[in-house]
Amino acid sequence: MAASWLKGVLQPDILTHDPSLRVDETLLAKAKPHHRFAVECALHDLYGKRAEVFIKLPKRLTDWIAREVISDARDLPIAVLMIQCTVWLSFSSMLQLSCLPRDEFFSCKCLLACALHTLITWIFFGQRFILAMHYGTHRSLVHPRLGLVAKALNNFPQLVLSNFWGMPAGAYYLHHCIMHHRSNNIFPDDLSATTHYDRGRFLQEIESPTTPFPHMWRPHFSHMSEIEFFFFE
């Protein structure tokens, strides 16, 4: 059972449709031959099994979150994932700050704790968190009727949690929404654009997927005047 659970976490089933949903097969039947694969991928997104959450919370709690906290009940897996990320990072940080020696950073105990924290944070939560945060930059998770609480909770992943995955507070919104989308993936306004690479050349093929990483770390001064949208929108 443990092995099956671990496999589901590390290699979730993304091909099987959720049996509780009614799949509109006409979308695939009407697709042109050269569009068929793209439509199949879209159907998996629309009707596939949700794999964000791997530890279930009490049903009474999740029902309350879906009813009273979030804007759309379909976003419940994302809300639960953010709770799990917060709990794990709080637990790990508390243990490290309270149990590890402060003057022996390179001791076996510290290195082991660092390795375990890094592996769990990235392998179990990394992909799930980044995809959920990406979704949250485009669509508010918490219902606006909660006022300032909603504003704080909607920005919490980008301002607080993102730091644990190497993305400085607020940098993801500035990079992704203000630069990437407003510049429409066109270089040089979008510094992380890859459309100008020639994928027929080996060196450019290697460089292309690594392009976004260095630009995530440097400020985009040409867009800094628009940062007010992030805080005051």
VOPAGU-2260 file (C-alpha; in pm, 1 decimal, decimal comma):
REM VOPAGU-2260
SITE   aa  ch    i         X         Y         Z
SITE  MET   A    0       0,0       0,0       0,0
SITE  ALA   A    1     281,5     239,6      87,5
SITE  ALA   A    2     456,7     166,5    -241,3
SITE  SER   A    3     134,8     228,0    -434,4
SITE  TRP   A    4      77,5     557,9    -250,8
SITE  LEU   A    5     435,2     669,7    -317,0
SITE  LYS   A    6     406,3     584,5    -685,2
SITE  GLY   A    7      83,1     784,3    -705,1
SITE  VAL   A    8     258,9    1083,6    -550,8
SITE  LEU   A    9     574,7    1070,6    -761,0
SITE  GLN   A   10     413,8     949,2   -1084,1
SITE  PRO   A   11      43,7    1044,0   -1074,2
SITE  ASP   A   12    -202,2     903,8   -1325,3
SITE  ILE   A   13    -258,2    1185,6   -1575,2
SITE  LEU   A   14    -418,0     977,2   -1849,4
SITE  THR   A   15    -727,3     833,8   -1679,8
SITE  HIS   A   16   -1041,3    1047,5   -1678,1
SITE  ASP   A   17   -1223,5    1112,4   -1353,1
SITE  PRO   A   18   -1518,4     866,9   -1351,5
SITE  SER   A   19   -1734,8    1118,8   -1164,3
SITE  LEU   A   20   -1721,0    1359,9   -1459,6
SITE  ARG   A   21   -1912,5    1331,3   -1785,0
SITE  VAL   A   22   -1666,2    1359,3   -2072,1
SITE  ASP   A   23   -1779,7    1546,9   -2382,6
SITE  GLU   A   24   -1654,9    1302,6   -2646,5
SITE  THR   A   25   -1779,1    1525,6   -2928,3
SITE  LEU   A   26   -1478,9    1753,4   -2874,6
SITE  LEU   A   27   -1249,8    1473,3   -2988,9
SITE  ALA   A   28   -1483,9    1346,4   -3260,0
SITE  LYS   A   29   -1500,6    1690,1   -3424,2
SITE  ALA   A   30   -1126,6    1754,3   -3402,1
SITE  LYS   A   31    -925,4    1772,6   -3721,8
SITE  PRO   A   32    -655,0    1503,2   -3754,7
SITE  HIS   A   33    -369,4    1746,4   -3692,0
SITE  HIS   A   34    -551,4    1885,0   -3385,5
SITE  ARG   A   35    -635,0    1547,2   -3230,4
SITE  PHE   A   36    -337,7    1523,1   -2997,8
SITE  ALA   A   37    -392,8    1878,2   -2869,1
SITE  VAL   A   38    -760,3    1800,9   -2801,7
SITE  GLU   A   39    -665,6    1480,7   -2618,0
SITE  CYS   A   40    -435,8    1684,6   -2392,8
SITE  ALA   A   41    -714,3    1937,0   -2333,8
SITE  LEU   A   42    -956,0    1657,4   -2239,2
SITE  HIS   A   43    -705,7    1527,7   -1984,6
SITE  ASP   A   44    -688,7    1877,5   -1834,7
SITE  LEU   A   45   -1067,0    1908,5   -1825,6
SITE  TYR   A   46   -1163,7    1560,8   -1710,3
SITE  GLY   A   47    -849,1    1400,4   -1568,8
SITE  LYS   A   48    -806,2    1285,5   -1211,5
SITE  ARG   A   49    -681,1    1561,3    -983,9
SITE  ALA   A   50    -340,1    1479,4    -840,1
SITE  GLU   A   51    -243,0    1790,1    -642,9
SITE  VAL   A   52    -332,7    1648,7    -301,7
SITE  PHE   A   53    -180,1    1330,7    -163,6
SITE  ILE   A   54    -283,9    1360,3     204,8
SITE  LYS   A   55    -657,6    1401,9     261,1
SITE  LEU   A   56    -794,0    1646,3     515,9
SITE  PRO   A   57   -1110,1    1585,0     721,5
SITE  LYS   A   58   -1420,5    1610,6     502,0
SITE  ARG   A   59   -1588,6    1858,7     733,9
SITE  LEU   A   60   -1291,1    2092,9     697,7
SITE  THR   A   61   -1268,6    2061,5     318,9
SITE  ASP   A   62   -1643,8    2112,6     283,5
SITE  TRP   A   63   -1618,1    2433,3     487,3
SITE  ILE   A   64   -1324,8    2557,1     277,6
SITE  ALA   A   65   -1513,3    2484,9     -45,7
SITE  ARG   A   66   -1827,4    2656,4      81,0
SITE  GLU   A   67   -1697,4    2953,9     278,0
SITE  VAL   A   68   -1340,1    3033,2     173,9
SITE  ILE   A   69   -1260,8    2976,1    -192,9
SITE  SER   A   70   -1424,7    3131,3    -497,6
SITE  ASP   A   71   -1488,1    2806,4    -685,0
SITE  ALA   A   72   -1536,3    2464,8    -525,2
SITE  ARG   A   73   -1345,5    2309,2    -814,7
SITE  ASP   A   74   -1032,5    2478,2    -679,8
SITE  LEU   A   75   -1049,3    2285,0    -352,3
SITE  PRO   A   76    -747,7    2061,0    -438,4
SITE  ILE   A   77    -534,1    2372,7    -486,9
SITE  ALA   A   78    -645,6    2519,0    -154,7
SITE  VAL   A   79    -568,3    2191,8      25,8
SITE  LEU   A   80    -229,6    2174,9    -147,8
SITE  MET   A   81    -139,9    2523,7     -23,0
SITE  ILE   A   82    -235,2    2417,8     330,1
SITE  GLN   A   83     -14,6    2110,3     301,3
SITE  CYS   A   84     277,4    2315,9     169,3
SITE  THR   A   85     241,0    2560,5     457,1
SITE  VAL   A   86     221,9    2284,3     718,1
SITE  TRP   A   87     526,0    2102,2     579,2
SITE  LEU   A   88     743,3    2413,3     550,7
SITE  SER   A   89     642,5    2530,2     899,3
SITE  PHE   A   90     716,3    2187,7    1048,4
SITE  SER   A   91    1052,0    2151,3     872,4
SITE  SER   A   92    1161,2    2506,5     955,2
SITE  MET   A   93    1063,0    2466,8    1320,0
SITE  LEU   A   94    1263,3    2144,7    1352,6
SITE  GLN   A   95    1567,5    2295,1    1185,4
SITE  LEU   A   96    1562,2    2610,9    1396,5
SITE  SER   A   97    1501,3    2433,5    1726,3
SITE  CYS   A   98    1692,8    2106,4    1693,0
SITE  LEU   A   99    1997,4    2169,1    1476,2
SITE  PRO   A  100    2323,1    2312,4    1614,9
SITE  ARG   A  101    2368,3    2672,9    1509,2
SITE  ASP   A  102    2748,7    2669,9    1504,0
SITE  GLU   A  103    2801,2    2342,5    1316,0
SITE  PHE   A  104    2639,9    2398,1     978,1
SITE  PHE   A  105    2848,2    2131,5     804,0
SITE  SER   A  106    2785,9    1864,0    1065,4
SITE  CYS   A  107    2631,8    1534,0     953,9
SITE  LYS   A  108    2307,1    1620,4    1130,5
SITE  CYS   A  109    2271,6    1954,5     950,2
SITE  LEU   A  110    2364,1    1813,2     611,2
SITE  LEU   A  111    2119,1    1525,4     652,1
SITE  ALA   A  112    1839,3    1764,1     754,4
SITE  CYS   A  113    1918,8    1988,3     456,6
SITE  ALA   A  114    1910,5    1692,5     218,0
SITE  LEU   A  115    1580,3    1560,0     354,3
SITE  HIS   A  116    1418,1    1904,8     346,6
SITE  THR   A  117    1533,0    1968,2      -9,8
SITE  LEU   A  118    1422,1    1628,5    -140,1
SITE  ILE   A  119    1076,3    1640,5      18,6
SITE  THR   A  120    1019,2    2007,1     -67,5
SITE  TRP   A  121    1105,7    1960,0    -433,7
SITE  ILE   A  122    1009,2    1600,1    -515,2
SITE  PHE   A  123     679,4    1593,4    -326,8
SITE  PHE   A  124     571,3    1957,0    -344,7
SITE  GLY   A  125     781,2    2139,4    -604,6
SITE  GLN   A  126     589,7    2075,6    -924,9
SITE  ARG   A  127     253,0    2085,9    -750,5
SITE  PHE   A  128     322,3    2416,6    -576,3
SITE  ILE   A  129     464,6    2597,5    -879,6
SITE  LEU   A  130     171,5    2493,4   -1101,0
SITE  ALA   A  131     -77,1    2595,4    -831,2
SITE  MET   A  132      96,0    2929,7    -780,5
SITE  HIS   A  133      89,0    2985,5   -1156,9
SITE  TYR   A  134    -286,1    2924,0   -1152,0
SITE  GLY   A  135    -322,3    3164,9    -859,3
SITE  THR   A  136    -151,4    3447,5   -1046,9
SITE  HIS   A  137    -429,6    3438,2   -1306,4
SITE  ARG   A  138    -731,1    3355,2   -1090,8
SITE  SER   A  139    -791,9    3443,8    -725,3
SITE  LEU   A  140    -827,6    3134,9    -511,0
SITE  VAL   A  141    -991,4    3289,6    -202,9
SITE  HIS   A  142   -1330,0    3459,0    -241,5
SITE  PRO   A  143   -1312,1    3842,8    -239,7
SITE  ARG   A  144   -1595,9    3863,8      13,0
SITE  LEU   A  145   -1331,9    3796,3     280,7
SITE  GLY   A  146   -1177,7    4136,2     207,7
SITE  LEU   A  147    -824,5    4192,2     335,6
SITE  VAL   A  148    -804,9    3830,4     448,6
SITE  ALA   A  149    -867,9    3719,0      90,0
SITE  LYS   A  150    -603,0    3960,7     -37,9
SITE  ALA   A  151    -349,7    3828,2     211,7
SITE  LEU   A  152    -426,6    3461,5     144,5
SITE  ASN   A  153    -424,7    3504,5    -234,0
SITE  ASN   A  154     -81,3    3669,2    -218,9
SITE  PHE   A  155      59,2    3435,0      47,9
SITE  PRO   A  156     196,6    3175,7    -200,5
SITE  GLN   A  157     377,5    3440,6    -409,4
SITE  LEU   A  158     505,7    3649,1    -118,9
SITE  VAL   A  159     591,3    3385,2     143,1
SITE  LEU   A  160     586,0    3026,1      19,6
SITE  SER   A  161     765,0    3096,6    -309,2
SITE  ASN   A  162    1083,6    3188,2    -120,1
SITE  PHE   A  163    1123,7    2825,3     -14,3
SITE  TRP   A  164    1142,3    2726,6    -381,8
SITE  GLY   A  165    1402,8    2988,9    -466,7
SITE  MET   A  166    1168,2    3255,9    -604,7
SITE  PRO   A  167    1194,5    3591,8    -421,9
SITE  ALA   A  168     875,6    3745,6    -286,2
SITE  GLY   A  169     666,4    3898,3    -564,4
SITE  ALA   A  170     913,7    3803,5    -837,6
SITE  TYR   A  171     690,8    3540,8    -996,0
SITE  TYR   A  172     399,3    3777,9   -1058,4
SITE  LEU   A  173     632,6    4046,8   -1191,1
SITE  HIS   A  174     808,0    3798,8   -1418,2
SITE  HIS   A  175     513,2    3592,6   -1535,5
SITE  CYS   A  176     213,2    3824,1   -1560,3
SITE  ILE   A  177     365,8    4167,8   -1606,7
SITE  MET   A  178     659,7    4072,1   -1827,6
SITE  HIS   A  179     585,4    3734,4   -1990,6
SITE  HIS   A  180     215,9    3775,5   -2070,7
SITE  ARG   A  181     210,8    4147,5   -2142,2
SITE  SER   A  182     507,6    4108,9   -2375,1
SITE  ASN   A  183     343,0    3804,0   -2534,3
SITE  ASN   A  184     654,2    3582,6   -2525,6
SITE  ILE   A  185     832,6    3817,8   -2768,1
SITE  PHE   A  186    1202,9    3886,1   -2715,4
SITE  PRO   A  187    1356,7    4122,8   -2600,9
SITE  ASP   A  188    1058,6    4268,0   -2407,4
SITE  ASP   A  189    1000,9    3922,8   -2261,7
SITE  LEU   A  190    1345,4    3828,8   -2135,7
SITE  SER   A  191    1245,0    3464,9   -2084,6
SITE  ALA   A  192    1106,4    3420,4   -2436,6
SITE  THR   A  193    1235,0    3119,0   -2627,8
SITE  THR   A  194    1071,6    3186,4   -2966,3
SITE  HIS   A  195    1385,8    3350,6   -3106,5
SITE  TYR   A  196    1593,4    3033,6   -3066,6
SITE  ASP   A  197    1666,6    2809,2   -3362,5
SITE  ARG   A  198    1585,2    2461,8   -3235,5
SITE  GLY   A  199    1760,5    2312,5   -3536,3
SITE  ARG   A  200    2093,2    2414,2   -3381,6
SITE  PHE   A  201    2220,8    2192,3   -3103,7
SITE  LEU   A  202    2365,6    2465,2   -2879,5
SITE  GLN   A  203    2051,5    2678,2   -2901,3
SITE  GLU   A  204    1838,2    2370,5   -2834,2
SITE  ILE   A  205    2031,4    2324,8   -2508,7
SITE  GLU   A  206    2016,1    2692,9   -2414,5
SITE  SER   A  207    1643,9    2733,9   -2487,0
SITE  PRO   A  208    1494,1    2549,2   -2185,8
SITE  THR   A  209    1736,5    2715,4   -1943,5
SITE  THR   A  210    1651,3    3070,4   -2054,9
SITE  PRO   A  211    1386,7    3150,0   -1788,9
SITE  PHE   A  212    1609,5    3065,4   -1492,5
SITE  PRO   A  213    1867,6    3347,3   -1495,9
SITE  HIS   A  214    1597,8    3604,5   -1570,4
SITE  MET   A  215    1389,5    3497,9   -1270,6
SITE  TRP   A  216    1664,3    3637,5   -1048,8
SITE  ARG   A  217    1725,6    3979,9   -1198,6
SITE  PRO   A  218    1483,4    4274,6   -1173,3
SITE  HIS   A  219    1293,4    4371,9   -1485,5
SITE  PHE   A  220    1345,2    4746,6   -1465,0
SITE  SER   A  221    1148,0    4822,6   -1780,1
SITE  HIS   A  222     839,2    4683,5   -1608,4
SITE  MET   A  223     893,4    4810,3   -1253,8
SITE  SER   A  224     645,2    5095,7   -1299,6
SITE  GLU   A  225     372,7    4834,6   -1335,0
SITE  ILE   A  226     449,2    4657,7   -1006,7
SITE  GLU   A  227     170,4    4860,0    -847,6
SITE  PHE   A  228     -77,0    4623,1   -1014,5
SITE  PHE   A  229      49,1    4345,6    -789,7
SITE  PHE   A  230      -9,8    4530,7    -464,0
SITE  PHE   A  231    -301,9    4758,1    -542,2
SITE  GLU   A  232    -499,8    4580,6    -814,2
